[in-house]
Amino acid sequence: MGVISIRLNKDEEKILKKLSEHFHEDKSALVKKSLYELYENILDLDEIKKFETKERKGKISFYTAEDILKIS
């Protein structure tokens, strides 16, 4: 497992302390959770871009609830 050192200014330290107290998590866990959430945001944005590209090309279609019920 890698170990990194993070330098925080006083305001950042206060924020991290407040988050740690609020979520009842240690600071390391909060940093890790933040990394995963940021990475998830990137993946989500990639999927949105793919969807929008397909939509512009007219390759996307939607079904109403009524349409779905007719198929079933």
HUFEN-V260147 format. One record per backbone hydrogen bond with DSSP energy under -0.5 kcal/mol. CO is the residue of the C=O (numbers start at 0). NH is the residue of the N-H. If there is no record, write none. Layout:
co=CO nh=NH
co=CO nh=NH
This chain:
co=5 nh=7
co=8 nh=12
co=9 nh=13
co=10 nh=14
co=11 nh=15
co=12 nh=16
co=13 nh=17
co=14 nh=18
co=15 nh=19
co=16 nh=20
co=17 nh=21
co=18 nh=22
co=19 nh=23
co=19 nh=24
co=25 nh=29
co=26 nh=30
co=27 nh=31
co=28 nh=32
co=29 nh=33
co=30 nh=34
co=31 nh=35
co=32 nh=36
co=33 nh=37
co=34 nh=38
co=35 nh=39
co=36 nh=40
co=37 nh=41
co=38 nh=42
co=39 nh=43
co=40 nh=44
co=41 nh=45
co=42 nh=46
co=43 nh=47
co=44 nh=48
co=45 nh=49
co=46 nh=50
co=47 nh=51
co=48 nh=52
co=49 nh=53
co=50 nh=54
co=51 nh=55
co=52 nh=56
co=53 nh=58
co=54 nh=57
co=63 nh=67
co=64 nh=68
co=65 nh=69
co=66 nh=70
co=67 nh=71
